Amino acid sequence: MIDKSADFENERLLEVGRSGVLTLPANSDIDDILELIRTIFSGVSVHFSVITDSQQIEKFHVGKPLGNIERSQSICGHVVNNNRPMYIPDTSKKTALKKHPLVVKGPKIAFYAGAPVHGLHDMPLGTLCVIGKRPRDITSAEKKILESFSNMLARKIVPETASGQSGKLPDRIMAETKLCDELAKTLKKTRKKKTLKSALLYIRKLTPNNNNQFISSAAFQEVEQQILTRLSTFVTRITGFKAGFVGDEHYAVLMTGKFDQNNLNTIARRIHAVLGAPVKTRGGTVEPSNCIAAFLDQETINSAKEILDHCNTVVSRSRNTGKSVISVTKSEIVYSARLAAASTMIEDAIKKQTLSCHFQPVTNLQTMKLSGFEALMRWSEPVLGNFGAPDILDLCAQKGLQEQLDYSIFEIACNAAQKRQTIHKDGASIAINIDTNTLQSSRFVRTIKKILSRTKIDSNLIEIEITEHSLFQNHAAAIRNMEALIDMGITFALDDFGTGFSSLSHLQNLPFRKLKVDQTFVARVDDQKSLTLIQAMISAANLMGLETTGEGAETNKQVIVLRTLGCTNVQGYHISKPLPYKAFLDYTGMDFAPTVATPISPDLEVTEMNPAHASA
């Protein structure tokens, strides 16, 4: 059993979250570092893994992968716990490891050398390790080389360590452990007096915008420091307020007073405005945005840490609500507890492929016939109930499981599409969403090839969708992987076009063949400004030789507007809701019949079309 009782463990986990190392994308420089180590040591595999509270999560490797390992079975966990290198020439001679599963079973580790990889404050985020199937001695020179490379790796994954920034918190800002202690004391005091209420505002900084330009790591750091300074200034001016930094661009404000939920939400909106003011950085002006969970103590939760966890879950789902301030109600807490339970099961669900897909039909707007489907992930857990894509994505992001999730859903969708093709042979495509970090992975292409081989689906029927709000940290790796799959017949679409911060640069730099007009624009076709934007997007796509798909069409008029503006395809509830597997296998499309001409703007006139019948 791994000893997790080190004094620094809470602070270490805070730094793991803050560093963003769990969502680190593919990086050719890191691959080169690991390849060089492998060459020096000869006949070994090399791994960089992150150690969380419960797992060893493999981020990069050369040689045979280890995959993710429970922390209780992690040899690298010992390196992190002790925060120093560990060298084992022969694991069979080390009593504690003689019967260890990684030694006696796969991958049968006989030789181990590992060094911690540090973030800020000398906190070990994970390990750089070398393993071999045969015992071997390790020289003092090799030890020095491995430790030097671990420092180099730290500078690559946490740029602040290279620039010498200390990451020191401003005055009046507490670290998470101290904030928890203060919250526990405050709850005890206010519950005893009964005249005051304890309240907590949990703040999540969202991806900042600097007018469609790429935001560097240094700019992110400057924004974070400015937000912490503003938070410090805010609480200094108001008696009874205390603030804390709870990691990974998350902050909190603790207060006591005669609050009701409306008072608390008003204060939250003030803080939202203060923290959202533009920040001038060396990379340009950045406009940070944030979402705040407003928790008012109702004496139903006794643990300060549990309160923070619930607030974190609520605010992480903010992208699904579009709200800047969310009240942490009893129903939100119940749902948060449900997600917390689900987080312990999601990895097993991915491994056993108990997730599933629903399939939303896509219709060609010229022929009004079926052209394909989009696969939308679902999870029906027997005890906890049903989960949609946003919750599944959040759960996997917390666990560093995004890449495994993408491959699992890709295979499920391909199997289903191939089964449907054997029935209908209509050439309907299948669109599958892939995270940008997965797209940039060094194992992306070979994994997709293996899945295509297993499922026997025609690669020309596959379309991969990339969400536009996602940042590409490594354009070269993305382009290389995309071109490799394009050569096989797979096409790429840019999803949610118009809602992110780098639309035009993505279209210019990456080989997309289709863009999808986001449903927020389609829903407002009665608004002239939105209509003009849709027309501009479609016109730009046409000039670049790209197809377009209008998303989220829920009315006949929205479908007709898109058709009149020259959009290639449409999907949405007016065509069909996402179909479960059996209905997906039976679906052959929907026929439309024209009716009368209807003006939709001073400059546009369209021919309405009503759905005549659907076959499903």
C-alpha angles and dihedrals in degrees: 000000000000115000109233097172097103113137092236097052097104092047090045093054089047090056092047088058096042095049094059089224092138091064095040109146128222112295124189092201091059090046088053092050092053092045091052091051090051090052092051095048096037124207096029140103121237126212139184110201134174119224114218128178091278110014150042103229116198112221103168134011144162117205123021112350122242095202122203118328132195108255090234087064097039119117088188088059089072090057091053095044092053094035093221138093120278126203124190113177092184120017092192089067094053108089095210091056104039092099098028112135092231090054103042097033132027126002088016098212110205098163127037134180120170137170128188119251109216135212123189122323090027089285113157110232094182143309143285104214140177119205133183138183093229129059114251139166120250120217126221088247091055091049090053091048093052092048091048091052091049088057090048090050090051090055090051097050099036107036092185090070089059095048093051095241110157098207089220113172117240121250115284092026115111130202117246097262092053091045090054090052091049092048091051091050092047093050091051092049098046094044089054095048095041091197095089135047129219115227136182130198110201111199127200117192109219126209106294123231125225101177099286095308124128111263114223126219089250091054091050089052092049091050092050093050091048092051091050090050091050091048090050091050092048096053092042090060095049119063116230096024121119127181135204141189110230100179142261094050092313124129137173139206118206120199144160129213147109093299135163121188093265092054090049093049090051091055089046091055090051091053090045089057094045094051093042096060113117117274122211112220135170087260094054137275114326125198107208120201129198144185124216130206109207112209121188115187113248093171092248097112121053102181117084091204090052090053091053091047092051091048090049092052092048094049092045088062091054092106088065093055104037089218123135094204122036123186112226096229127177090261090052090051091050090050090046090054089050091053091047089056090046091053089067091055105039097087092052090048090054093047093049092041093233089145115097142195136236115204125222115204120236117208128205106236095211098051095023087222131126113279102170150307139261116225112226117190123236135177123202107190112191095225105026098039132223128346128190130214098274093055093043090051092049092049092050093046090056091052099039090244101127096112094048089048092052093052092046094051091044091057094044091051094046092050091050094046092049091050090052092048091056087058104041107016089202099135094240109170125228120221117205126187118233126185116240092237089058091047090055094047119120090229097046100098097044092046092051090048091053092050092049090050093050096046095040092216121154105256089215087071093058124098120180117208121207118197111237098220090064118101120231106220092179113034092174093058091044093051092045092052094043093051091049091056094040087058086059092052100262116136130209131222130194107228128210091016114197098024101083135063106254107041100135095042090052091052091046098046106032130060101245119160098190139029126203118219106225119247092237087072095040091052091060102051089132089064111086094213092053090045090053091050092051090049091049092050093049093045091050091049092049091051089052093048094248129142119232134213123196110217130210099018105174102165137051090241093056090053092049094047091053091048092049092049091055100256111163101215141008137203133179145102093297087065097034142315116246107287126226117234100272094047089046091056091051099042117110102165144268127278121220130203124203121240129167134341114259126188113230099179138358089270103037135065123181140188111240119228125198125203107253099187143331128220112213 
